[in-house]
Amino acid sequence: GSRHGGLLGMSAIMMTTANGVDTQPVLRGVWVMENILGMTTPEPPDDVPALTPDIRGTTTPREMLMAHTNETACASCHQHIDPLGFVLENFDPVGQWRESWPGTDRKIDASVILPDGSPINDVIDLKKWLVRNEVVFSKNLAEKLMVYGTGRKLNYAERKEIDSIVRHNHANDAGFRELILALIASDTFRTK
């Protein structure tokens, strides 16, 4: 229920996903996709142009990025990435909260529509969405723990076993401790 706390408001993550001067909604979106949701982002196609150099009339990173994503080749990936980055724009490059864009009196609009159609107004709404979609995060966490525990990438059958463990854990309203114990008891961890 707060904008503070958790990974999504952590200064270290906000700094890692910024360039030291400005926020980087694309980097932040990719970070959330890969590290929270467990989704991989495809490499951009070779014919994707750089950000549009003509930024006349734009005053915010969101406006500049919108000019870029009007390209059809760009929009297919950015529709998944950008909402997750834009919703974090109230955090400046070092993770301090801000209400307006630097050097302007323009209020930051962090509202987005996620690819599943969910309207999100701010980071608090994103956290609520993550809680409602806990299985997505849990599966990603379990896979990352298993990769760390085994020291290698997982194959299809192993990912299916982890998916089954996470769903069973969720169905039984079990917590993190039970997830760890189930992962340790799994065939993937014990026999590979």
Residue frames as a rotation matrix with the C-alpha (Angstrom) as fourth column:
GLY 1
0.550 0.835 0.000 0.00
0.835 -0.550 0.000 0.00
0.000 0.000 -1.000 0.00
SER 2
0.611 -0.412 -0.676 3.01
0.006 -0.852 0.524 2.33
-0.792 -0.324 -0.518 -0.07
ARG 3
0.914 -0.354 -0.199 5.30
-0.269 -0.162 -0.949 3.61
0.304 0.921 -0.244 -2.76
HIS 4
0.011 -0.942 0.336 8.23
-0.977 -0.082 -0.197 2.86
0.213 -0.326 -0.921 -0.43
GLY 5
-0.020 -0.124 0.992 9.57
-0.614 0.785 0.086 -0.57
-0.789 -0.607 -0.092 0.33
GLY 6
0.673 0.241 0.699 10.26
0.225 0.834 -0.503 -3.59
-0.705 0.496 0.507 -1.78
LEU 7
-0.226 -0.819 0.527 12.42
0.763 0.187 0.618 -3.97
-0.605 0.542 0.583 -4.85
LEU 8
0.169 0.379 0.910 10.38
0.943 -0.332 -0.037 -1.56
0.288 0.864 -0.413 -6.96
GLY 9
0.935 0.140 0.325 11.36
0.066 -0.971 0.228 1.43
0.348 -0.192 -0.918 -4.86
MET 10
0.619 -0.754 -0.219 14.91
0.588 0.261 0.765 0.43
-0.520 -0.603 0.605 -3.95
SER 11
0.675 -0.393 -0.624 17.47
-0.453 -0.889 0.070 3.14
-0.582 0.236 -0.778 -4.68
ALA 12
-0.358 -0.888 0.287 20.08
-0.285 0.397 0.873 0.65
-0.889 0.231 -0.395 -5.91
ILE 13
-0.206 0.366 0.907 17.69
0.793 0.605 -0.064 -0.66
-0.573 0.707 -0.415 -8.55
MET 14
0.841 0.522 -0.140 16.60
0.372 -0.747 -0.551 2.84
-0.392 0.411 -0.823 -9.58
MET 15
0.356 -0.799 -0.484 20.27
-0.588 -0.594 0.549 3.83
-0.726 0.089 -0.681 -9.97
THR 16
-0.491 -0.539 0.684 21.13
0.108 0.742 0.662 0.69
-0.864 0.399 -0.307 -11.92
THR 17
-0.087 0.578 0.812 18.29
0.953 0.286 -0.101 1.38
-0.291 0.764 -0.575 -14.35
ALA 18
0.927 0.230 -0.296 19.22
0.147 -0.949 -0.277 5.02
-0.345 0.213 -0.914 -14.93
ASN 19
0.519 -0.771 0.370 22.20
0.652 0.077 -0.755 6.66
0.554 0.632 0.542 -16.60
GLY 20
-0.332 -0.656 -0.678 23.21
0.940 -0.290 -0.180 8.87
-0.078 -0.697 0.713 -13.68
VAL 21
-0.995 0.013 -0.103 21.54
-0.026 -0.991 0.133 11.94
-0.100 0.135 0.986 -15.16
ASP 22
-0.303 0.929 -0.212 18.13
-0.931 -0.241 0.276 10.81
0.205 0.280 0.938 -16.36
THR 23
-0.007 0.412 0.911 15.79
-0.424 0.824 -0.376 7.93
-0.906 -0.389 0.169 -15.75
GLN 24
-0.777 -0.236 -0.584 15.65
-0.629 0.344 0.697 5.23
0.036 0.909 -0.415 -18.39
PRO 25
0.105 0.922 0.371 12.10
-0.884 0.258 -0.390 3.84
-0.456 -0.287 0.842 -18.66
VAL 26
0.557 0.070 -0.827 13.18
-0.612 0.708 -0.352 1.18
0.561 0.703 0.437 -21.14
LEU 27
-0.509 -0.808 -0.297 15.96
-0.310 0.494 -0.813 -0.09
0.803 -0.322 -0.501 -18.87
ARG 28
-0.689 0.322 0.650 13.60
-0.682 0.016 -0.731 -0.03
-0.246 -0.947 0.208 -15.90
GLY 29
0.397 0.899 -0.184 10.92
-0.902 0.346 -0.257 -1.86
-0.167 0.268 0.949 -17.87
VAL 30
0.259 -0.406 -0.876 13.38
-0.434 0.762 -0.481 -4.52
0.863 0.505 0.021 -19.03
TRP 31
-0.778 -0.587 0.224 14.67
-0.433 0.243 -0.868 -4.94
0.455 -0.772 -0.444 -15.48
VAL 32
-0.282 0.762 0.583 11.14
-0.830 0.112 -0.547 -5.50
-0.482 -0.638 0.600 -14.13
MET 33
0.578 0.516 -0.632 10.30
-0.786 0.559 -0.263 -7.90
0.217 0.649 0.729 -16.98
GLU 34
0.111 -0.638 -0.762 13.42
-0.293 0.712 -0.638 -10.00
0.950 0.295 -0.108 -16.52
ASN 35
-0.787 -0.616 -0.027 13.96
-0.126 0.203 -0.971 -9.87
0.604 -0.761 -0.237 -12.75
ILE 36
-0.643 0.633 0.432 10.43
-0.631 -0.116 -0.767 -9.66
-0.435 -0.766 0.474 -11.35
LEU 37
0.379 0.914 -0.143 8.22
-0.805 0.250 -0.538 -11.25
-0.456 0.318 0.831 -14.01
GLY 38
-0.136 -0.529 0.837 10.74
-0.052 0.848 0.528 -13.69
-0.989 0.028 -0.143 -15.51
MET 39
0.849 0.434 0.301 10.06
0.299 0.076 -0.951 -12.62
-0.436 0.898 -0.065 -19.09
THR 40
-0.274 -0.953 0.125 12.89
0.663 -0.093 0.743 -12.33
-0.697 0.287 0.657 -21.58
THR 41
0.532 0.365 -0.764 13.06
-0.247 -0.796 -0.552 -9.37
-0.810 0.482 -0.333 -23.89
PRO 42
0.634 -0.293 0.716 13.95
0.728 0.540 -0.423 -10.11
-0.263 0.789 0.556 -27.48
GLU 43
-0.500 -0.828 -0.255 16.86
0.550 -0.531 0.645 -8.40
-0.669 0.182 0.720 -29.16
PRO 44
0.261 0.605 -0.752 15.70
-0.281 -0.697 -0.659 -5.44
-0.924 0.383 -0.012 -31.26
PRO 45
0.702 0.020 0.712 15.48
0.622 0.472 -0.625 -6.15
-0.349 0.882 0.318 -34.99
ASP 46
-0.313 -0.940 0.136 18.36
0.867 -0.224 0.445 -4.85
-0.388 0.257 0.885 -37.11
ASP 47
-0.439 0.162 0.884 16.16
0.658 -0.612 0.439 -2.27
0.612 0.774 0.162 -38.84
VAL 48
0.551 0.640 -0.536 15.00
0.832 -0.376 0.407 -0.54
0.059 -0.671 -0.739 -35.64
PRO 49
0.195 -0.484 0.853 15.97
0.244 -0.819 -0.520 3.13
0.950 0.309 -0.041 -35.67
ALA 50
-0.744 -0.447 -0.497 17.58
0.621 -0.186 -0.762 4.89
0.248 -0.875 0.416 -32.72
LEU 51
-0.007 0.732 -0.681 15.44
0.759 -0.440 -0.480 7.27
-0.651 -0.520 -0.553 -30.71
THR 52
0.541 0.314 0.780 14.09
0.796 -0.492 -0.354 9.93
0.272 0.812 -0.516 -33.01
PRO 53
-0.496 -0.840 -0.220 16.70
0.867 -0.466 -0.177 12.70
0.046 -0.278 0.959 -33.05
ASP 54
-0.623 0.352 0.699 14.06
-0.035 -0.905 0.424 15.38
0.782 0.240 0.576 -33.68
ILE 55
-0.417 0.428 -0.802 12.73
0.890 0.370 -0.265 15.92
0.184 -0.825 -0.535 -30.18
ARG 56
-0.939 0.136 0.315 11.36
-0.136 -0.990 0.020 19.40
0.315 -0.024 0.949 -30.75
GLY 57
-0.118 0.967 0.227 8.21
-0.685 -0.245 0.686 19.90
0.719 -0.075 0.691 -28.76
THR 58
0.500 0.241 -0.832 8.95
0.346 0.825 0.447 17.05
0.794 -0.511 0.329 -26.35
THR 59
0.132 -0.431 0.893 9.81
-0.724 -0.657 -0.210 17.83
0.677 -0.618 -0.399 -22.75
THR 60
0.365 0.035 0.930 9.63
-0.816 0.494 0.301 14.46
-0.449 -0.869 0.209 -21.01
PRO 61
-0.743 -0.652 0.153 11.32
-0.531 0.713 0.458 11.09
-0.407 0.259 -0.876 -21.51
ARG 62
-0.236 0.746 0.623 7.87
0.319 0.665 -0.675 9.61
-0.918 0.040 -0.395 -22.08
GLU 63
0.695 0.498 -0.519 7.16
-0.258 -0.501 -0.826 11.96
-0.672 0.707 -0.220 -25.01
MET 64
-0.075 -0.816 -0.573 10.57
-0.962 -0.092 0.257 11.22
-0.262 0.571 -0.778 -26.56
LEU 65
-0.810 -0.233 0.538 10.05
-0.201 0.972 0.117 7.48
-0.550 -0.013 -0.835 -26.27
MET 66
0.166 0.953 0.255 6.53
0.183 0.224 -0.957 7.71
-0.969 0.206 -0.137 -27.68
ALA 67
0.465 -0.076 -0.882 7.96
-0.788 -0.489 -0.374 9.24
-0.402 0.869 -0.287 -30.86
HIS 68
-0.614 -0.776 -0.145 10.26
-0.778 0.562 0.281 6.22
-0.136 0.285 -0.949 -31.17
THR 69
-0.774 0.289 0.563 7.56
0.084 0.929 -0.362 3.64
-0.627 -0.233 -0.743 -30.52
ASN 70
0.251 0.830 -0.497 5.28
-0.577 -0.284 -0.766 4.96
-0.778 0.479 0.407 -33.23
GLU 71
-0.372 -0.457 -0.808 7.38
-0.909 0.354 0.218 2.79
0.186 0.816 -0.548 -35.53
THR 72
0.652 0.720 -0.238 5.63
-0.678 0.694 0.243 -0.56
0.341 0.003 0.940 -36.07
ALA 73
0.231 -0.651 -0.723 8.86
0.107 0.756 -0.646 -2.53
0.967 0.072 0.244 -35.67
CYS 74
-0.761 -0.561 0.325 9.45
-0.200 -0.274 -0.941 -0.89
0.617 -0.781 0.096 -32.28
ALA 75
-0.164 0.801 0.575 5.92
-0.921 -0.333 0.200 -0.97
0.352 -0.497 0.793 -30.92
SER 76
0.466 0.424 -0.776 5.66
-0.247 0.905 0.347 -4.77
0.850 0.030 0.526 -30.72
CYS 77
-0.185 -0.599 -0.779 8.33
0.694 0.482 -0.535 -4.99
0.696 -0.640 0.326 -27.99
HIS 78
-0.890 -0.263 0.373 7.86
-0.006 -0.811 -0.585 -1.59
0.457 -0.523 0.720 -26.39
GLN 79
0.047 0.971 0.236 4.18
-0.558 -0.170 0.812 -2.28
0.828 -0.170 0.534 -25.62
HIS 80
0.644 0.111 -0.757 5.44
0.424 0.773 0.473 -4.83
0.637 -0.625 0.451 -23.08
ILE 81
-0.257 -0.900 -0.353 8.51
0.876 -0.062 -0.479 -2.95
0.409 -0.432 0.804 -21.84
ASP 82
-0.623 -0.160 0.766 7.48
0.133 -0.986 -0.097 0.70
0.771 0.042 0.636 -21.61
PRO 83
0.449 0.836 0.314 4.51
-0.193 -0.253 0.948 0.47
0.872 -0.487 0.048 -19.24
LEU 84
0.704 -0.221 -0.675 6.70
0.666 0.536 0.518 -1.22
0.248 -0.815 0.524 -16.63
GLY 85
-0.437 -0.899 -0.018 9.26
0.874 -0.420 -0.242 1.57
0.210 -0.121 0.970 -16.94
PHE 86
-0.402 0.346 0.848 6.85
0.052 -0.916 0.398 4.50
0.914 0.204 0.350 -17.16
VAL 87
0.652 0.734 -0.189 5.10
0.201 0.073 0.977 3.47
0.731 -0.675 -0.100 -13.94
LEU 88
0.405 -0.601 -0.689 8.44
0.907 0.170 0.385 3.96
-0.114 -0.781 0.614 -12.12
GLU 89
-0.034 -0.463 0.886 9.09
0.661 -0.676 -0.327 7.46
0.750 0.574 0.329 -13.48
ASN 90
0.844 0.329 0.425 8.23
-0.082 -0.703 0.707 9.13
0.531 -0.631 -0.566 -10.19
PHE 91
0.696 -0.708 -0.121 11.55
0.406 0.249 0.879 7.77
-0.592 -0.661 0.461 -8.93
ASP 92
0.761 -0.489 -0.426 14.42
-0.636 -0.689 -0.346 9.95
-0.125 0.535 -0.836 -10.08
PRO 93
0.421 -0.628 -0.654 17.78
-0.413 0.509 -0.755 8.47
0.807 0.588 -0.045 -11.20
VAL 94
-0.703 -0.710 0.054 18.83
-0.360 0.289 -0.887 7.85
0.614 -0.643 -0.459 -7.58
GLY 95
-0.517 0.573 -0.636 15.45
0.611 0.767 0.195 6.64
0.600 -0.288 -0.747 -6.35
GLN 96
-0.868 0.278 -0.412 14.11
0.171 -0.611 -0.773 9.80
-0.467 -0.741 0.482 -4.72
TRP 97
-0.062 0.949 0.309 10.42
0.930 0.167 -0.327 10.48
-0.362 0.267 -0.893 -5.18
ARG 98
-0.921 -0.138 -0.365 9.43
0.012 -0.945 0.327 13.34
-0.391 0.297 0.871 -7.47
GLU 99
-0.004 0.999 0.044 6.08
0.390 0.042 -0.920 14.69
-0.921 0.014 -0.390 -8.61
SER 100
0.889 0.298 -0.348 7.15
-0.152 -0.525 -0.838 16.71
-0.432 0.798 -0.421 -11.68
TRP 101
0.658 -0.657 0.367 9.75
0.712 0.385 -0.588 16.52
0.245 0.649 0.721 -14.43
PRO 102
-0.003 -0.750 -0.662 13.04
0.778 -0.418 0.470 18.25
-0.629 -0.513 0.584 -13.61
GLY 103
-0.873 -0.452 -0.182 13.20
0.291 -0.783 0.550 21.84
-0.391 0.427 0.815 -14.81
THR 104
-0.658 0.728 0.191 9.47
-0.030 -0.279 0.960 21.98
0.752 0.626 0.205 -15.56
ASP 105
-0.647 0.546 0.532 6.22
-0.702 -0.154 -0.696 22.28
-0.298 -0.824 0.483 -13.72
ARG 106
-0.003 0.630 -0.777 4.78
-0.785 0.479 0.392 19.33
0.619 0.611 0.493 -15.68
LYS 107
0.221 0.210 0.952 3.40
-0.847 0.525 0.081 16.62
-0.483 -0.825 0.294 -13.42
ILE 108
-0.830 -0.524 -0.192 4.73
-0.556 0.751 0.355 13.12
-0.042 0.402 -0.915 -14.05
ASP 109
0.360 0.925 -0.122 2.07
-0.933 0.355 -0.065 10.84
-0.017 0.137 0.990 -15.50
ALA 110
-0.702 -0.654 0.281 2.96
-0.674 0.738 0.035 7.33
-0.230 -0.165 -0.959 -14.34
SER 111
0.178 0.856 0.485 -0.34
-0.478 0.506 -0.718 5.80
-0.860 -0.104 0.499 -15.45
VAL 112
-0.728 -0.423 -0.540 -0.17
-0.683 0.378 0.625 2.95
-0.060 0.824 -0.564 -17.94
ILE 113
0.640 0.767 0.045 -2.14
-0.750 0.637 -0.179 0.05
-0.166 0.081 0.983 -19.34
LEU 114
-0.307 -0.752 0.583 -0.31
-0.540 0.642 0.544 -3.24
-0.784 -0.147 -0.603 -18.92
PRO 115
-0.799 -0.078 -0.596 -0.28
-0.583 0.346 0.735 -5.70
0.149 0.935 -0.322 -21.85
ASP 116
-0.834 0.531 -0.152 -2.97
0.548 0.830 -0.107 -7.78
0.069 -0.173 -0.983 -20.08
GLY 117
-0.165 0.794 0.585 -5.27
0.428 -0.477 0.768 -4.71
0.889 0.377 -0.261 -20.13
SER 118
0.281 0.242 -0.929 -4.88
0.959 -0.048 0.278 -3.82
0.023 -0.969 -0.245 -16.45
PRO 119
0.526 -0.100 0.845 -4.93
0.111 -0.976 -0.185 -0.07
0.844 0.191 -0.502 -15.79
ILE 120
0.161 -0.588 -0.793 -2.12
0.985 0.143 0.094 1.01
0.058 -0.796 0.602 -13.47
ASN 121
0.910 0.260 0.322 -1.93
0.252 -0.965 0.068 4.55
0.329 0.019 -0.944 -12.05
ASP 122
0.433 -0.781 0.450 1.36
-0.834 -0.536 -0.128 4.39
0.342 -0.320 -0.884 -10.16
VAL 123
-0.521 -0.754 -0.400 3.90
-0.507 0.651 -0.565 2.12
0.687 -0.091 -0.721 -8.49
ILE 124
-0.622 0.383 0.683 1.41
-0.632 0.269 -0.727 1.35
-0.462 -0.884 0.075 -5.71
ASP 125
0.513 0.838 -0.185 -1.02
-0.766 0.349 -0.540 -0.07
-0.388 0.419 0.821 -8.28
LEU 126
0.186 -0.527 -0.830 1.82
-0.685 0.536 -0.494 -2.06
0.705 0.660 -0.261 -9.87
LYS 127
-0.823 -0.480 0.304 2.62
-0.537 0.487 -0.689 -3.61
0.183 -0.730 -0.658 -6.49
LYS 128
-0.146 0.860 0.490 -1.06
-0.667 0.280 -0.691 -4.52
-0.731 -0.427 0.532 -6.04
TRP 129
0.600 0.311 -0.737 -1.09
-0.789 0.383 -0.480 -6.06
0.133 0.870 0.475 -9.53
LEU 130
-0.343 -0.821 -0.455 1.98
-0.627 0.561 -0.540 -8.13
0.700 0.100 -0.708 -8.63
VAL 131
-0.743 0.145 0.653 0.26
-0.553 0.416 -0.721 -9.39
-0.377 -0.898 -0.229 -5.48
ARG 132
0.350 0.936 0.039 -2.80
-0.689 0.286 -0.666 -10.40
-0.634 0.206 0.745 -7.55
ASN 133
0.820 -0.149 -0.552 -0.45
-0.407 0.526 -0.747 -12.16
0.402 0.838 0.370 -9.98
GLU 134
0.445 -0.643 0.623 1.79
-0.795 0.036 0.606 -13.67
-0.412 -0.765 -0.496 -7.32
VAL 135
0.705 -0.153 0.692 2.29
0.226 0.974 -0.016 -16.93
-0.672 0.168 0.721 -9.21
VAL 136
0.871 -0.405 0.278 4.17
0.200 -0.226 -0.953 -15.10
0.449 0.886 -0.116 -11.98
PHE 137
0.382 -0.744 0.549 6.66
-0.815 -0.551 -0.181 -13.65
0.437 -0.378 -0.816 -9.49
SER 138
0.470 -0.155 0.869 6.87
-0.637 0.623 0.455 -16.89
-0.612 -0.767 0.194 -7.50
LYS 139
0.901 -0.129 0.414 7.67
0.348 0.784 -0.513 -18.93
-0.258 0.607 0.752 -10.59
ASN 140
0.655 -0.693 0.301 10.41
-0.100 -0.474 -0.875 -16.51
0.749 0.543 -0.380 -11.60
LEU 141
0.318 -0.516 0.795 11.84
-0.943 -0.258 0.210 -16.50
0.096 -0.817 -0.569 -8.07
ALA 142
0.657 -0.013 0.753 11.78
-0.274 0.927 0.255 -20.30
-0.702 -0.374 0.606 -7.91
GLU 143
0.901 -0.345 0.263 13.51
0.394 0.398 -0.829 -20.62
0.181 0.850 0.494 -11.29
LYS 144
0.464 -0.761 0.453 16.21
-0.457 -0.644 -0.614 -18.12
0.759 0.077 -0.647 -10.28
LEU 145
0.365 -0.302 0.880 16.78
-0.876 0.209 0.435 -19.95
-0.315 -0.930 -0.189 -6.99
MET 146
0.803 -0.019 0.596 17.05
0.091 0.992 -0.091 -23.27
-0.589 0.127 0.798 -8.83
VAL 147
0.792 -0.576 0.204 19.49
0.163 -0.122 -0.979 -21.86
0.589 0.808 -0.003 -11.41
TYR 148
0.276 -0.689 0.670 21.59
-0.841 -0.511 -0.180 -20.55
0.466 -0.514 -0.720 -8.52
GLY 149
0.447 -0.016 0.894 21.32
-0.712 0.599 0.367 -23.84
-0.541 -0.801 0.256 -6.62
THR 150
0.785 -0.115 0.609 22.24
0.337 0.904 -0.264 -26.05
-0.520 0.412 0.748 -9.57
GLY 151
-0.074 -0.873 -0.482 24.66
-0.090 -0.476 0.875 -23.64
-0.993 0.108 -0.044 -11.23
ARG 152
-0.924 -0.214 0.317 23.14
0.273 0.209 0.939 -24.08
-0.267 0.954 -0.135 -14.69
LYS 153
-0.573 0.764 -0.296 20.22
-0.817 -0.503 0.283 -23.20
0.067 0.404 0.912 -16.92
LEU 154
-0.355 0.562 0.747 17.09
-0.272 0.703 -0.658 -25.30
-0.895 -0.436 -0.097 -16.62
ASN 155
-0.995 0.094 0.011 15.62
0.044 0.352 0.935 -27.46
0.084 0.931 -0.354 -19.34
TYR 156
-0.425 0.904 0.037 11.94
-0.534 -0.284 0.797 -27.67
0.731 0.319 0.603 -20.30
ALA 157
0.149 0.495 -0.856 11.11
0.366 0.777 0.513 -30.61
0.919 -0.390 -0.066 -18.00
GLU 158
-0.552 -0.429 -0.715 12.79
0.816 -0.099 -0.570 -28.92
0.174 -0.898 0.405 -15.05
ARG 159
-0.945 0.271 0.181 10.89
-0.277 -0.961 -0.003 -25.68
0.173 -0.053 0.983 -15.64
LYS 160
-0.073 0.952 -0.297 7.65
-0.326 0.259 0.909 -27.71
0.943 0.163 0.291 -15.75
GLU 161
-0.056 -0.001 -0.998 8.55
0.782 0.622 -0.045 -29.33
0.621 -0.783 -0.034 -12.41
ILE 162
-0.898 -0.310 -0.313 9.19
0.438 -0.708 -0.554 -25.91
-0.050 -0.634 0.771 -10.88
ASP 163
-0.654 0.737 0.174 5.90
-0.503 -0.595 0.627 -24.62
0.565 0.322 0.760 -12.30
SER 164
0.134 0.699 -0.703 4.12
0.179 0.680 0.711 -27.54
0.975 -0.221 -0.034 -10.62
ILE 165
-0.397 -0.368 -0.841 5.88
0.879 0.111 -0.464 -26.82
0.264 -0.923 0.279 -7.30
VAL 166
-0.999 0.002 0.054 4.94
-0.013 -0.978 -0.206 -23.13
0.053 -0.207 0.977 -7.42
ARG 167
-0.333 0.942 -0.028 1.29
-0.494 -0.149 0.857 -23.85
0.803 0.299 0.515 -8.28
HIS 168
0.132 0.324 -0.937 1.06
0.569 0.749 0.340 -26.44
0.811 -0.578 -0.085 -5.48
ASN 169
-0.695 -0.481 -0.534 2.68
0.715 -0.385 -0.584 -24.00
0.075 -0.788 0.612 -3.06
HIS 170
-0.904 0.384 0.187 0.26
-0.349 -0.917 0.196 -21.27
0.247 0.112 0.963 -4.09
ALA 171
-0.103 0.923 -0.370 -2.81
-0.214 0.342 0.915 -23.55
0.971 0.173 0.163 -3.95
ASN 172
0.200 0.107 -0.974 -1.90
0.789 0.571 0.225 -24.54
0.581 -0.814 0.030 -0.38
ASP 173
0.841 0.147 0.521 -1.30
-0.055 -0.934 0.353 -20.91
0.539 -0.325 -0.777 0.63
ALA 174
0.585 -0.721 -0.371 2.26
0.791 0.408 0.456 -21.85
-0.177 -0.560 0.809 1.56
GLY 175
0.895 -0.270 -0.355 5.04
-0.215 -0.958 0.187 -19.32
-0.391 -0.091 -0.916 1.99
PHE 176
0.493 -0.794 -0.354 8.67
-0.792 -0.242 -0.561 -18.81
0.360 0.557 -0.748 1.04
ARG 177
-0.273 -0.610 0.744 10.00
-0.857 0.505 0.100 -21.40
-0.436 -0.611 -0.661 3.50
GLU 178
0.300 0.492 0.817 7.78
-0.076 0.866 -0.494 -24.10
-0.951 0.086 0.297 2.03
LEU 179
0.948 -0.009 -0.318 8.84
-0.317 -0.106 -0.942 -23.08
-0.026 0.994 -0.104 -1.49
ILE 180
0.068 -0.998 -0.014 12.52
-0.982 -0.064 -0.179 -23.46
0.178 0.026 -0.984 -0.60
LEU 181
-0.307 -0.161 0.938 11.93
-0.568 0.822 -0.045 -26.87
-0.764 -0.546 -0.344 0.98
ALA 182
0.678 0.611 0.408 9.94
0.000 0.556 -0.831 -28.07
-0.735 0.564 0.377 -2.05
LEU 183
0.763 -0.466 -0.449 12.68
-0.605 -0.269 -0.750 -26.91
0.228 0.843 -0.487 -4.41
ILE 184
-0.251 -0.893 0.374 15.33
-0.962 0.274 0.006 -28.73
-0.108 -0.359 -0.927 -2.36
ALA 185
-0.181 0.268 0.946 13.22
-0.271 0.911 -0.310 -31.91
-0.945 -0.313 -0.092 -2.42
SER 186
0.680 0.535 -0.501 12.64
-0.584 -0.017 -0.812 -31.70
-0.443 0.844 0.301 -6.19
ASP 187
0.706 -0.398 0.585 14.14
0.565 0.816 -0.126 -34.14
-0.427 0.419 0.801 -8.70
THR 188
0.777 -0.400 0.487 15.80
0.202 -0.574 -0.794 -31.21
0.597 0.714 -0.365 -10.46
PHE 189
0.510 -0.588 0.629 17.78
-0.802 -0.589 0.100 -30.23
0.312 -0.555 -0.771 -7.37
ARG 190
0.482 -0.254 0.839 18.49
-0.604 0.597 0.528 -33.72
-0.635 -0.761 0.134 -6.02
THR 191
0.546 -0.198 0.814 19.46
0.387 0.921 -0.035 -35.64
-0.743 0.334 0.580 -9.16
LYS 192
0.848 -0.210 0.486 21.12
0.442 -0.227 -0.868 -33.21
0.293 0.951 -0.100 -11.52
